[in-house]
Amino acid sequence: MKRVLIIEDDAAIANLVEIHLKDLGCAVTKISKGEDGLHEALSEKYDLIILDLMLPGLSGLEVCKELRAVNRTIPILMLTARSEEFDRVLGLELGADDYLTKPFSVRELIARVKAILRRVEVTQKEQHQTEKKVLEIGKITLEPEKRRVVLNGEKIELTAKEFDLLHLFMKNPGRAYSRQELLDLVWGYQFDGYDHTVNSHINRLRSKIEQSPSQPKYILTVWGVGYRFVEPEELESRHA
């Protein structure tokens, strides 16, 4: 049984979401305050968190940020108002996996929840089957199971999406990805028109792994397409 935590101060919405999640066979916990929700999320194991942005006290954005600082893998589905576009984008950049704009249809909610939980199951299966392999390119070592990245012998701290981006790149060196492909593969859903979300993550990732972010040697720009990760042979030829 999947466990879902709802952090939402609107009782009507929280109750509506709870009813339909229980119909899916989920065990549901509801909390109305940000601080209490964060404490619950950090104290118990959940398969999904449904998080409202506008909460009394600690905001949804702050909850997301604090949670991602500790737990980088638990899926977060944000609930936002139509007027909160900036906060919505910021929430995604802080590590939320998806969002729904109020008012939303129950059908859409269920579709998003199913998609997220299915994605988690697929990811977990892949990790057990093939993701144990440690990846090494240049001076970067990535350990999927530990979600750890080491550069020049020192561990570097990455957000959940930064790690996922780097993991995708290092598994497929040389392959060029468009920004939309990266959105689909890393964020896991269609998110047209938000290429800047990818760009900002790429810029932050470069600042952490590149000796000179303005002249990157690992994450390369493919003009007119998007980005690709350097192939090991390219690095070796430069040092030959």
KEKOLZA-227663 format. One record per atom (N, C-alpha, C): residue in one letter; x, y, z; residue number from 1; atom name. Coordinates in steps of 0.1 Angstrom, whole numbers, plus 5000, padded with zeros to 4 digits. Layout:
REM residues N
markol; px; py; pz; fidren; tivo
a; X; Y; Z; NUM; CA
...
END
This chain:
REM residues 240
markol; px; py; pz; fidren; tivo
m; 5008; 4988; 5000; 1; N
m; 5000; 5000; 5000; 1; CA
m; 5009; 5012; 5000; 1; C
k; 5006; 5022; 4991; 2; N
k; 5013; 5034; 4990; 2; CA
k; 5009; 5044; 5001; 2; C
r; 5018; 5051; 5007; 3; N
r; 5015; 5061; 5017; 3; CA
r; 5017; 5075; 5011; 3; C
v; 5006; 5083; 5013; 4; N
v; 5006; 5096; 5008; 4; CA
v; 5004; 5106; 5019; 4; C
l; 5012; 5117; 5019; 5; N
l; 5011; 5128; 5029; 5; CA
l; 5005; 5140; 5022; 5; C
i; 4994; 5145; 5026; 6; N
i; 4988; 5157; 5021; 6; CA
i; 4990; 5168; 5031; 6; C
i; 4997; 5179; 5026; 7; N
i; 5000; 5191; 5034; 7; CA
i; 4992; 5202; 5027; 7; C
e; 4980; 5205; 5032; 8; N
e; 4970; 5214; 5026; 8; CA
e; 4961; 5220; 5037; 8; C
d; 4960; 5233; 5037; 9; N
d; 4953; 5240; 5048; 9; CA
d; 4938; 5241; 5044; 9; C
d; 4934; 5239; 5032; 10; N
d; 4920; 5240; 5028; 10; CA
d; 4914; 5226; 5030; 10; C
a; 4906; 5225; 5041; 11; N
a; 4900; 5212; 5045; 11; CA
a; 4892; 5205; 5034; 11; C
a; 4885; 5213; 5026; 12; N
a; 4876; 5207; 5015; 12; CA
a; 4885; 5201; 5005; 12; C
i; 4896; 5207; 5001; 13; N
i; 4905; 5202; 4991; 13; CA
i; 4912; 5189; 4996; 13; C
a; 4917; 5191; 5009; 14; N
a; 4924; 5179; 5015; 14; CA
a; 4915; 5167; 5016; 14; C
n; 4902; 5169; 5020; 15; N
n; 4893; 5158; 5021; 15; CA
n; 4890; 5152; 5007; 15; C
l; 4888; 5160; 4997; 16; N
l; 4885; 5156; 4983; 16; CA
l; 4897; 5147; 4978; 16; C
v; 4909; 5152; 4980; 17; N
v; 4921; 5144; 4976; 17; CA
v; 4922; 5131; 4983; 17; C
e; 4919; 5132; 4996; 18; N
e; 4920; 5120; 5005; 18; CA
e; 4910; 5109; 5000; 18; C
i; 4898; 5113; 4997; 19; N
i; 4888; 5103; 4992; 19; CA
i; 4892; 5096; 4980; 19; C
h; 4897; 5103; 4970; 20; N
h; 4901; 5097; 4958; 20; CA
h; 4914; 5089; 4958; 20; C
l; 4923; 5093; 4967; 21; N
l; 4935; 5085; 4969; 21; CA
l; 4932; 5072; 4976; 21; C
k; 4923; 5073; 4985; 22; N
k; 4919; 5060; 4992; 22; CA
k; 4912; 5051; 4982; 22; C
d; 4905; 5056; 4972; 23; N
d; 4899; 5048; 4962; 23; CA
d; 4910; 5041; 4954; 23; C
l; 4922; 5047; 4953; 24; N
l; 4934; 5041; 4946; 24; CA
l; 4941; 5030; 4955; 24; C
g; 4936; 5029; 4967; 25; N
g; 4942; 5020; 4977; 25; CA
g; 4954; 5026; 4985; 25; C
c; 4955; 5039; 4985; 26; N
c; 4966; 5046; 4992; 26; CA
c; 4962; 5048; 5007; 26; C
a; 4971; 5048; 5016; 27; N
a; 4970; 5052; 5030; 27; CA
a; 4973; 5067; 5030; 27; C
v; 4964; 5075; 5036; 28; N
v; 4966; 5089; 5035; 28; CA
v; 4967; 5096; 5049; 28; C
t; 4976; 5105; 5050; 29; N
t; 4977; 5113; 5062; 29; CA
t; 4976; 5128; 5058; 29; C
k; 4967; 5135; 5065; 30; N
k; 4965; 5150; 5062; 30; CA
k; 4970; 5159; 5073; 30; C
i; 4977; 5169; 5069; 31; N
i; 4982; 5179; 5078; 31; CA
i; 4980; 5193; 5072; 31; C
s; 4976; 5203; 5080; 32; N
s; 4972; 5216; 5075; 32; CA
s; 4983; 5227; 5077; 32; C
k; 4993; 5224; 5084; 33; N
k; 5004; 5234; 5087; 33; CA
k; 5017; 5230; 5081; 33; C
g; 5024; 5240; 5076; 34; N
g; 5037; 5237; 5070; 34; CA
g; 5047; 5231; 5079; 34; C
e; 5049; 5236; 5091; 35; N
e; 5058; 5231; 5101; 35; CA
e; 5055; 5217; 5105; 35; C
d; 5042; 5214; 5107; 36; N
d; 5038; 5201; 5111; 36; CA
d; 5040; 5191; 5100; 36; C
g; 5037; 5196; 5088; 37; N
g; 5039; 5187; 5076; 37; CA
g; 5053; 5183; 5073; 37; C
l; 5062; 5193; 5075; 38; N
l; 5076; 5190; 5073; 38; CA
l; 5081; 5180; 5084; 38; C
h; 5077; 5182; 5096; 39; N
h; 5081; 5173; 5107; 39; CA
h; 5076; 5159; 5104; 39; C
e; 5064; 5158; 5099; 40; N
e; 5058; 5144; 5096; 40; CA
e; 5065; 5138; 5084; 40; C
a; 5068; 5146; 5074; 41; N
a; 5075; 5141; 5062; 41; CA
a; 5089; 5136; 5066; 41; C
l; 5096; 5142; 5075; 42; N
l; 5109; 5138; 5079; 42; CA
l; 5109; 5127; 5089; 42; C
s; 5098; 5125; 5096; 43; N
s; 5097; 5115; 5106; 43; CA
s; 5092; 5101; 5101; 43; C
e; 5084; 5101; 5091; 44; N
e; 5078; 5089; 5086; 44; CA
e; 5082; 5087; 5071; 44; C
k; 5080; 5075; 5067; 45; N
k; 5083; 5071; 5053; 45; CA
k; 5070; 5072; 5044; 45; C
y; 5071; 5081; 5034; 46; N
y; 5060; 5082; 5025; 46; CA
y; 5064; 5080; 5010; 46; C
d; 5054; 5076; 5002; 47; N
d; 5057; 5073; 4988; 47; CA
d; 5055; 5086; 4979; 47; C
l; 5047; 5095; 4985; 48; N
l; 5043; 5108; 4978; 48; CA
l; 5039; 5118; 4987; 48; C
i; 5043; 5131; 4985; 49; N
i; 5038; 5142; 4993; 49; CA
i; 5031; 5151; 4983; 49; C
i; 5018; 5155; 4987; 50; N
i; 5010; 5165; 4979; 50; CA
i; 5011; 5177; 4988; 50; C
l; 5017; 5188; 4982; 51; N
l; 5021; 5199; 4990; 51; CA
l; 5015; 5212; 4984; 51; C
d; 5007; 5219; 4993; 52; N
d; 5001; 5232; 4988; 52; CA
d; 5012; 5243; 4990; 52; C
l; 5012; 5252; 4981; 53; N
l; 5022; 5263; 4982; 53; CA
l; 5019; 5273; 4993; 53; C
m; 5006; 5277; 4993; 54; N
m; 5002; 5287; 5003; 54; CA
m; 4997; 5281; 5016; 54; C
l; 5006; 5280; 5025; 55; N
l; 5003; 5274; 5038; 55; CA
l; 5005; 5284; 5049; 55; C
p; 4998; 5283; 5060; 56; N
p; 5001; 5292; 5072; 56; CA
p; 5014; 5288; 5078; 56; C
g; 5021; 5299; 5082; 57; N
g; 5034; 5296; 5089; 57; CA
g; 5045; 5293; 5078; 57; C
l; 5050; 5282; 5079; 58; N
l; 5060; 5277; 5069; 58; CA
l; 5054; 5275; 5056; 58; C
s; 5058; 5282; 5045; 59; N
s; 5052; 5280; 5032; 59; CA
s; 5055; 5267; 5025; 59; C
g; 5048; 5264; 5015; 60; N
g; 5051; 5252; 5007; 60; CA
g; 5064; 5252; 5001; 60; C
l; 5069; 5264; 4997; 61; N
l; 5082; 5265; 4991; 61; CA
l; 5093; 5262; 5001; 61; C
e; 5091; 5267; 5013; 62; N
e; 5101; 5264; 5024; 62; CA
e; 5101; 5250; 5028; 62; C
v; 5089; 5244; 5028; 63; N
v; 5088; 5229; 5032; 63; CA
v; 5095; 5221; 5021; 63; C
c; 5093; 5225; 5008; 64; N
c; 5100; 5218; 4997; 64; CA
c; 5115; 5219; 4998; 64; C
k; 5119; 5231; 5001; 65; N
k; 5134; 5233; 5002; 65; CA
k; 5140; 5225; 5014; 65; C
e; 5133; 5226; 5025; 66; N
e; 5139; 5219; 5037; 66; CA
e; 5138; 5204; 5035; 66; C
l; 5128; 5199; 5029; 67; N
l; 5127; 5185; 5027; 67; CA
l; 5137; 5180; 5017; 67; C
r; 5140; 5187; 5006; 68; N
r; 5149; 5183; 4996; 68; CA
r; 5164; 5184; 5002; 68; C
a; 5166; 5192; 5012; 69; N
a; 5179; 5193; 5018; 69; CA
a; 5182; 5180; 5025; 69; C
v; 5172; 5172; 5029; 70; N
v; 5174; 5160; 5037; 70; CA
v; 5170; 5148; 5028; 70; C
n; 5159; 5148; 5021; 71; N
n; 5154; 5137; 5014; 71; CA
n; 5153; 5141; 4999; 71; C
r; 5161; 5136; 4991; 72; N
r; 5162; 5140; 4977; 72; CA
r; 5154; 5132; 4967; 72; C
t; 5148; 5121; 4972; 73; N
t; 5141; 5112; 4963; 73; CA
t; 5126; 5112; 4964; 73; C
i; 5120; 5115; 4975; 74; N
i; 5106; 5114; 4977; 74; CA
i; 5099; 5123; 4967; 74; C
p; 5089; 5118; 4960; 75; N
p; 5082; 5126; 4950; 75; CA
p; 5073; 5137; 4957; 75; C
i; 5073; 5149; 4951; 76; N
i; 5065; 5160; 4956; 76; CA
i; 5056; 5165; 4945; 76; C
l; 5043; 5165; 4947; 77; N
l; 5033; 5171; 4938; 77; CA
l; 5028; 5184; 4944; 77; C
m; 5031; 5195; 4938; 78; N
m; 5026; 5208; 4943; 78; CA
m; 5012; 5212; 4939; 78; C
l; 5005; 5218; 4948; 79; N
l; 4992; 5224; 4944; 79; CA
l; 4994; 5239; 4945; 79; C
t; 4990; 5246; 4934; 80; N
t; 4992; 5260; 4933; 80; CA
t; 4980; 5267; 4928; 80; C
a; 4979; 5280; 4930; 81; N
a; 4968; 5289; 4924; 81; CA
a; 4973; 5294; 4911; 81; C
r; 4964; 5298; 4902; 82; N
r; 4968; 5302; 4889; 82; CA
r; 4977; 5314; 4889; 82; C
s; 4976; 5323; 4900; 83; N
s; 4984; 5335; 4901; 83; CA
s; 4998; 5333; 4906; 83; C
e; 5002; 5320; 4909; 84; N
e; 5014; 5317; 4915; 84; CA
e; 5025; 5312; 4906; 84; C
e; 5025; 5317; 4893; 85; N
e; 5034; 5311; 4883; 85; CA
e; 5049; 5312; 4888; 85; C
f; 5053; 5323; 4893; 86; N
f; 5067; 5325; 4897; 86; CA
f; 5070; 5314; 4908; 86; C
d; 5062; 5313; 4918; 87; N
d; 5064; 5304; 4929; 87; CA
d; 5064; 5289; 4924; 87; C
r; 5055; 5287; 4914; 88; N
r; 5054; 5274; 4908; 88; CA
r; 5068; 5270; 4902; 88; C
v; 5073; 5279; 4894; 89; N
v; 5086; 5276; 4887; 89; CA
v; 5097; 5274; 4898; 89; C
l; 5097; 5283; 4908; 90; N
l; 5107; 5282; 4918; 90; CA
l; 5105; 5269; 4926; 90; C
g; 5093; 5264; 4928; 91; N
g; 5091; 5252; 4934; 91; CA
g; 5097; 5240; 4926; 91; C
l; 5095; 5240; 4913; 92; N
l; 5100; 5230; 4905; 92; CA
l; 5116; 5230; 4905; 92; C
e; 5121; 5242; 4906; 93; N
e; 5136; 5243; 4906; 93; CA
e; 5141; 5239; 4920; 93; C
l; 5133; 5240; 4930; 94; N
l; 5137; 5235; 4943; 94; CA
l; 5136; 5220; 4945; 94; C
g; 5130; 5214; 4935; 95; N
g; 5129; 5199; 4935; 95; CA
g; 5116; 5193; 4935; 95; C
a; 5105; 5200; 4934; 96; N
a; 5092; 5194; 4932; 96; CA
a; 5091; 5186; 4919; 96; C
d; 5084; 5176; 4919; 97; N
d; 5083; 5167; 4907; 97; CA
d; 5073; 5171; 4897; 97; C
d; 5062; 5177; 4902; 98; N
d; 5051; 5180; 4893; 98; CA
d; 5042; 5190; 4900; 98; C
y; 5032; 5196; 4893; 99; N
y; 5023; 5205; 4900; 99; CA
y; 5009; 5204; 4893; 99; C
l; 4999; 5209; 4901; 100; N
l; 4986; 5210; 4897; 100; CA
l; 4981; 5224; 4900; 100; C
t; 4974; 5230; 4891; 101; N
t; 4969; 5244; 4893; 101; CA
t; 4954; 5243; 4898; 101; C
k; 4951; 5250; 4909; 102; N
k; 4938; 5250; 4914; 102; CA
k; 4929; 5260; 4905; 102; C
p; 4917; 5257; 4903; 103; N
p; 4910; 5244; 4906; 103; CA
p; 4914; 5233; 4897; 103; C
f; 4915; 5221; 4901; 104; N
f; 4919; 5210; 4893; 104; CA
f; 4908; 5200; 4893; 104; C
s; 4908; 5192; 4882; 105; N
s; 4899; 5181; 4881; 105; CA
s; 4904; 5169; 4889; 105; C
v; 4895; 5161; 4894; 106; N
v; 4899; 5149; 4901; 106; CA
v; 4906; 5139; 4892; 106; C
r; 4901; 5139; 4880; 107; N
r; 4906; 5130; 4869; 107; CA
r; 4921; 5134; 4867; 107; C
e; 4924; 5147; 4866; 108; N
e; 4938; 5151; 4864; 108; CA
e; 4946; 5148; 4876; 108; C
l; 4941; 5150; 4888; 109; N
l; 4949; 5146; 4900; 109; CA
l; 4952; 5132; 4900; 109; C
i; 4943; 5123; 4897; 110; N
i; 4945; 5108; 4898; 110; CA
i; 4956; 5105; 4887; 110; C
a; 4954; 5111; 4875; 111; N
a; 4964; 5108; 4864; 111; CA
a; 4978; 5112; 4869; 111; C
r; 4980; 5124; 4875; 112; N
r; 4993; 5128; 4879; 112; CA
r; 4999; 5119; 4890; 112; C
v; 4990; 5115; 4900; 113; N
v; 4995; 5107; 4911; 113; CA
v; 4999; 5093; 4905; 113; C
k; 4991; 5087; 4896; 114; N
k; 4994; 5074; 4891; 114; CA
k; 5007; 5075; 4883; 114; C
a; 5009; 5086; 4875; 115; N
a; 5021; 5087; 4867; 115; CA
a; 5034; 5088; 4876; 115; C
i; 5033; 5096; 4887; 116; N
i; 5044; 5098; 4896; 116; CA
i; 5047; 5084; 4903; 116; C
l; 5037; 5078; 4908; 117; N
l; 5040; 5065; 4915; 117; CA
l; 5045; 5054; 4906; 117; C
r; 5040; 5054; 4894; 118; N
r; 5045; 5045; 4884; 118; CA
r; 5060; 5048; 4880; 118; C
r; 5063; 5061; 4879; 119; N
r; 5077; 5065; 4876; 119; CA
r; 5086; 5060; 4888; 119; C
v; 5081; 5062; 4900; 120; N
v; 5089; 5058; 4911; 120; CA
v; 5092; 5043; 4911; 120; C
e; 5082; 5035; 4908; 121; N
e; 5083; 5020; 4907; 121; CA
e; 5093; 5016; 4897; 121; C
v; 5092; 5023; 4885; 122; N
v; 5101; 5019; 4874; 122; CA
v; 5115; 5023; 4878; 122; C
t; 5117; 5035; 4884; 123; N
t; 5130; 5039; 4888; 123; CA
t; 5136; 5030; 4898; 123; C
q; 5128; 5025; 4908; 124; N
q; 5133; 5016; 4918; 124; CA
q; 5137; 5003; 4912; 124; C
k; 5130; 4998; 4902; 125; N
k; 5133; 4985; 4896; 125; CA
k; 5146; 4987; 4888; 125; C
e; 5147; 4998; 4881; 126; N
e; 5160; 5000; 4873; 126; CA
e; 5172; 5001; 4882; 126; C
q; 5170; 5008; 4894; 127; N
q; 5181; 5009; 4903; 127; CA
q; 5185; 4995; 4908; 127; C
h; 5176; 4986; 4911; 128; N
h; 5179; 4973; 4916; 128; CA
h; 5186; 4965; 4905; 128; C
q; 5182; 4967; 4892; 129; N
q; 5187; 4959; 4881; 129; CA
q; 5200; 4964; 4875; 129; C
t; 5200; 4977; 4872; 130; N
t; 5212; 4982; 4865; 130; CA
t; 5219; 4994; 4871; 130; C
e; 5213; 5000; 4881; 131; N
e; 5218; 5013; 4885; 131; CA
e; 5229; 5012; 4896; 131; C
k; 5234; 4999; 4898; 132; N
k; 5244; 4998; 4908; 132; CA
k; 5258; 5002; 4903; 132; C
k; 5259; 5003; 4890; 133; N
k; 5271; 5005; 4884; 133; CA
k; 5276; 5020; 4887; 133; C
v; 5288; 5021; 4892; 134; N
v; 5294; 5034; 4894; 134; CA
v; 5299; 5039; 4881; 134; C
l; 5296; 5052; 4878; 135; N
l; 5300; 5059; 4866; 135; CA
l; 5312; 5068; 4868; 135; C
e; 5321; 5067; 4859; 136; N
e; 5333; 5075; 4861; 136; CA
e; 5337; 5081; 4847; 136; C
i; 5337; 5094; 4846; 137; N
i; 5341; 5101; 4834; 137; CA
i; 5350; 5113; 4838; 137; C
g; 5362; 5113; 4833; 138; N
g; 5371; 5123; 4837; 138; CA
g; 5374; 5122; 4852; 138; C
k; 5372; 5133; 4859; 139; N
k; 5375; 5133; 4874; 139; CA
k; 5362; 5133; 4882; 139; C
i; 5351; 5129; 4875; 140; N
i; 5338; 5128; 4881; 140; CA
i; 5334; 5114; 4884; 140; C
t; 5330; 5110; 4896; 141; N
t; 5325; 5097; 4899; 141; CA
t; 5311; 5098; 4905; 141; C
l; 5302; 5091; 4899; 142; N
l; 5288; 5091; 4903; 142; CA
l; 5284; 5077; 4908; 142; C
e; 5279; 5077; 4920; 143; N
e; 5274; 5064; 4926; 143; CA
e; 5259; 5065; 4927; 143; C
p; 5252; 5058; 4918; 144; N
p; 5237; 5059; 4918; 144; CA
p; 5230; 5055; 4931; 144; C
e; 5234; 5043; 4936; 145; N
e; 5227; 5038; 4948; 145; CA
e; 5229; 5048; 4960; 145; C
k; 5240; 5054; 4962; 146; N
k; 5242; 5063; 4973; 146; CA
k; 5238; 5077; 4969; 146; C
r; 5235; 5079; 4956; 147; N
r; 5232; 5093; 4951; 147; CA
r; 5243; 5102; 4955; 147; C
r; 5255; 5098; 4953; 148; N
r; 5267; 5106; 4956; 148; CA
r; 5276; 5109; 4944; 148; C
v; 5281; 5121; 4944; 149; N
v; 5290; 5125; 4933; 149; CA
v; 5303; 5130; 4939; 149; C
v; 5314; 5125; 4934; 150; N
v; 5327; 5129; 4938; 150; CA
v; 5335; 5136; 4927; 150; C
l; 5340; 5147; 4929; 151; N
l; 5348; 5154; 4919; 151; CA
l; 5362; 5157; 4925; 151; C
n; 5372; 5152; 4918; 152; N
n; 5386; 5153; 4923; 152; CA
n; 5388; 5148; 4937; 152; C
g; 5381; 5137; 4940; 153; N
g; 5382; 5131; 4953; 153; CA
g; 5374; 5137; 4964; 153; C
e; 5366; 5147; 4961; 154; N
e; 5358; 5154; 4971; 154; CA
e; 5343; 5153; 4967; 154; C
k; 5335; 5150; 4977; 155; N
k; 5321; 5149; 4975; 155; CA
k; 5315; 5163; 4972; 155; C
i; 5306; 5164; 4962; 156; N
i; 5299; 5177; 4959; 156; CA
i; 5284; 5175; 4962; 156; C
e; 5278; 5186; 4967; 157; N
e; 5264; 5185; 4970; 157; CA
e; 5256; 5190; 4958; 157; C
l; 5246; 5181; 4954; 158; N
l; 5237; 5184; 4943; 158; CA
l; 5223; 5183; 4948; 158; C
t; 5214; 5191; 4942; 159; N
t; 5200; 5189; 4944; 159; CA
t; 5195; 5177; 4937; 159; C
a; 5183; 5173; 4940; 160; N
a; 5177; 5161; 4934; 160; CA
a; 5177; 5161; 4919; 160; C
k; 5173; 5173; 4913; 161; N
k; 5172; 5174; 4899; 161; CA
k; 5186; 5175; 4892; 161; C
e; 5195; 5182; 4899; 162; N
e; 5209; 5183; 4894; 162; CA
e; 5215; 5169; 4894; 162; C
f; 5213; 5161; 4904; 163; N
f; 5218; 5147; 4904; 163; CA
f; 5212; 5139; 4892; 163; C
d; 5199; 5141; 4891; 164; N
d; 5192; 5133; 4880; 164; CA
d; 5197; 5137; 4866; 164; C
l; 5199; 5150; 4864; 165; N
l; 5205; 5155; 4852; 165; CA
l; 5219; 5149; 4849; 165; C
l; 5227; 5150; 4859; 166; N
l; 5241; 5145; 4857; 166; CA
l; 5241; 5130; 4855; 166; C
h; 5232; 5123; 4862; 167; N
h; 5231; 5108; 4860; 167; CA
h; 5227; 5105; 4846; 167; C
l; 5217; 5112; 4841; 168; N
l; 5213; 5109; 4827; 168; CA
l; 5224; 5112; 4817; 168; C
f; 5231; 5123; 4819; 169; N
f; 5242; 5127; 4810; 169; CA
f; 5253; 5116; 4811; 169; C
m; 5257; 5112; 4823; 170; N
m; 5268; 5103; 4824; 170; CA
m; 5265; 5089; 4819; 170; C
k; 5252; 5085; 4820; 171; N
k; 5248; 5072; 4814; 171; CA
k; 5249; 5072; 4799; 171; C
n; 5248; 5084; 4793; 172; N
n; 5247; 5085; 4779; 172; CA
n; 5256; 5096; 4773; 172; C
p; 5269; 5094; 4776; 173; N
p; 5279; 5104; 4771; 173; CA
p; 5278; 5105; 4756; 173; C
g; 5279; 5118; 4751; 174; N
g; 5279; 5120; 4737; 174; CA
g; 5265; 5122; 4731; 174; C
r; 5255; 5118; 4737; 175; N
r; 5241; 5119; 4732; 175; CA
r; 5237; 5134; 4734; 175; C
a; 5231; 5140; 4724; 176; N
a; 5226; 5154; 4725; 176; CA
a; 5211; 5153; 4729; 176; C
y; 5208; 5161; 4739; 177; N
y; 5194; 5162; 4744; 177; CA
y; 5189; 5176; 4741; 177; C
s; 5177; 5177; 4736; 178; N
s; 5170; 5190; 4736; 178; CA
s; 5165; 5193; 4750; 178; C
r; 5162; 5206; 4752; 179; N
r; 5157; 5210; 4765; 179; CA
r; 5144; 5203; 4768; 179; C
q; 5135; 5202; 4758; 180; N
q; 5123; 5195; 4761; 180; CA
q; 5125; 5180; 4764; 180; C
e; 5134; 5174; 4758; 181; N
e; 5137; 5160; 4762; 181; CA
e; 5142; 5159; 4776; 181; C
l; 5150; 5168; 4780; 182; N
l; 5155; 5168; 4794; 182; CA
l; 5144; 5170; 4804; 182; C
l; 5135; 5179; 4800; 183; N
l; 5123; 5181; 4808; 183; CA
l; 5115; 5169; 4810; 183; C
d; 5113; 5162; 4799; 184; N
d; 5105; 5150; 4799; 184; CA
d; 5111; 5139; 4807; 184; C
l; 5124; 5137; 4805; 185; N
l; 5132; 5126; 4811; 185; CA
l; 5135; 5128; 4825; 185; C
v; 5138; 5140; 4829; 186; N
v; 5142; 5143; 4843; 186; CA
v; 5131; 5147; 4852; 186; C
w; 5122; 5156; 4846; 187; N
w; 5111; 5161; 4854; 187; CA
w; 5099; 5151; 4852; 187; C
g; 5099; 5143; 4841; 188; N
g; 5090; 5132; 4840; 188; CA
g; 5076; 5136; 4835; 188; C
y; 5074; 5148; 4829; 189; N
y; 5061; 5152; 4824; 189; CA
y; 5063; 5162; 4813; 189; C
q; 5053; 5165; 4805; 190; N
q; 5054; 5175; 4795; 190; CA
q; 5053; 5189; 4802; 190; C
f; 5062; 5198; 4799; 191; N
f; 5062; 5211; 4806; 191; CA
f; 5067; 5221; 4796; 191; C
d; 5059; 5222; 4785; 192; N
d; 5063; 5231; 4774; 192; CA
d; 5064; 5245; 4779; 192; C
g; 5074; 5252; 4773; 193; N
g; 5075; 5267; 4775; 193; CA
g; 5084; 5270; 4787; 193; C
y; 5090; 5260; 4793; 194; N
y; 5098; 5263; 4805; 194; CA
y; 5113; 5259; 4803; 194; C
d; 5118; 5262; 4791; 195; N
d; 5132; 5258; 4788; 195; CA
d; 5141; 5264; 4799; 195; C
h; 5138; 5276; 4804; 196; N
h; 5147; 5282; 4814; 196; CA
h; 5149; 5274; 4826; 196; C
t; 5139; 5265; 4829; 197; N
t; 5141; 5256; 4841; 197; CA
t; 5153; 5247; 4839; 197; C
v; 5154; 5242; 4826; 198; N
v; 5166; 5233; 4823; 198; CA
v; 5178; 5242; 4823; 198; C
n; 5178; 5254; 4817; 199; N
n; 5189; 5262; 4816; 199; CA
n; 5195; 5266; 4830; 199; C
s; 5186; 5269; 4839; 200; N
s; 5191; 5273; 4852; 200; CA
s; 5197; 5261; 4859; 200; C
h; 5191; 5249; 4858; 201; N
h; 5197; 5237; 4864; 201; CA
h; 5211; 5234; 4858; 201; C
i; 5212; 5235; 4844; 202; N
i; 5225; 5233; 4838; 202; CA
i; 5235; 5243; 4843; 202; C
n; 5231; 5255; 4844; 203; N
n; 5241; 5266; 4849; 203; CA
n; 5246; 5263; 4863; 203; C
r; 5236; 5258; 4872; 204; N
r; 5240; 5255; 4885; 204; CA
r; 5249; 5243; 4886; 204; C
l; 5246; 5233; 4878; 205; N
l; 5254; 5221; 4877; 205; CA
l; 5268; 5224; 4872; 205; C
r; 5269; 5232; 4862; 206; N
r; 5282; 5235; 4857; 206; CA
r; 5290; 5243; 4867; 206; C
s; 5284; 5251; 4875; 207; N
s; 5291; 5259; 4886; 207; CA
s; 5297; 5249; 4896; 207; C
k; 5291; 5237; 4897; 208; N
k; 5296; 5228; 4907; 208; CA
k; 5306; 5218; 4902; 208; C
i; 5305; 5215; 4889; 209; N
i; 5314; 5204; 4884; 209; CA
i; 5325; 5209; 4874; 209; C
e; 5323; 5221; 4869; 210; N
e; 5332; 5226; 4859; 210; CA
e; 5343; 5235; 4866; 210; C
q; 5355; 5234; 4861; 211; N
q; 5366; 5243; 4866; 211; CA
q; 5363; 5257; 4862; 211; C
s; 5359; 5258; 4849; 212; N
s; 5355; 5271; 4843; 212; CA
s; 5341; 5270; 4837; 212; C
p; 5331; 5273; 4844; 213; N
p; 5317; 5272; 4839; 213; CA
p; 5314; 5279; 4826; 213; C
s; 5321; 5289; 4823; 214; N
s; 5320; 5296; 4811; 214; CA
s; 5326; 5289; 4799; 214; C
q; 5335; 5280; 4802; 215; N
q; 5342; 5272; 4792; 215; CA
q; 5342; 5257; 4797; 215; C
p; 5330; 5252; 4797; 216; N
p; 5328; 5238; 4802; 216; CA
p; 5335; 5227; 4794; 216; C
k; 5339; 5217; 4801; 217; N
k; 5345; 5206; 4795; 217; CA
k; 5337; 5193; 4796; 217; C
y; 5327; 5193; 4805; 218; N
y; 5319; 5182; 4808; 218; CA
y; 5305; 5183; 4801; 218; C
i; 5298; 5193; 4805; 219; N
i; 5284; 5195; 4799; 219; CA
i; 5285; 5206; 4788; 219; C
l; 5284; 5201; 4776; 220; N
l; 5287; 5209; 4764; 220; CA
l; 5274; 5213; 4758; 220; C
t; 5274; 5225; 4753; 221; N
t; 5262; 5231; 4745; 221; CA
t; 5263; 5226; 4731; 221; C
v; 5251; 5221; 4726; 222; N
v; 5250; 5217; 4712; 222; CA
v; 5241; 5228; 4706; 222; C
w; 5247; 5237; 4699; 223; N
w; 5239; 5248; 4694; 223; CA
w; 5228; 5244; 4685; 223; C
g; 5216; 5250; 4687; 224; N
g; 5204; 5246; 4680; 224; CA
g; 5197; 5234; 4684; 224; C
v; 5203; 5227; 4694; 225; N
v; 5197; 5215; 4699; 225; CA
v; 5195; 5215; 4714; 225; C
g; 5206; 5215; 4722; 226; N
g; 5205; 5215; 4736; 226; CA
g; 5219; 5213; 4743; 226; C
y; 5220; 5201; 4749; 227; N
y; 5232; 5198; 4757; 227; CA
y; 5236; 5184; 4755; 227; C
r; 5249; 5181; 4757; 228; N
r; 5254; 5167; 4758; 228; CA
r; 5265; 5166; 4767; 228; C
f; 5268; 5154; 4772; 229; N
f; 5279; 5152; 4781; 229; CA
f; 5291; 5147; 4773; 229; C
v; 5303; 5152; 4777; 230; N
v; 5315; 5149; 4769; 230; CA
v; 5317; 5133; 4769; 230; C
e; 5323; 5128; 4759; 231; N
e; 5326; 5114; 4758; 231; CA
e; 5340; 5112; 4764; 231; C
p; 5343; 5101; 4771; 232; N
p; 5356; 5098; 4777; 232; CA
p; 5367; 5100; 4767; 232; C
e; 5365; 5096; 4755; 233; N
e; 5376; 5097; 4745; 233; CA
e; 5380; 5111; 4742; 233; C
e; 5370; 5120; 4743; 234; N
e; 5372; 5134; 4740; 234; CA
e; 5382; 5140; 4751; 234; C
l; 5379; 5136; 4763; 235; N
l; 5387; 5141; 4774; 235; CA
l; 5401; 5135; 4773; 235; C
e; 5402; 5123; 4769; 236; N
e; 5416; 5117; 4768; 236; CA
e; 5424; 5123; 4757; 236; C
s; 5417; 5126; 4746; 237; N
s; 5424; 5132; 4734; 237; CA
s; 5429; 5146; 4738; 237; C
r; 5422; 5153; 4746; 238; N
r; 5426; 5167; 4750; 238; CA
r; 5439; 5166; 4759; 238; C
h; 5440; 5156; 4766; 239; N
h; 5452; 5154; 4775; 239; CA
h; 5463; 5146; 4769; 239; C
a; 5461; 5142; 4757; 240; N
a; 5471; 5133; 4750; 240; CA
a; 5482; 5142; 4746; 240; C
END
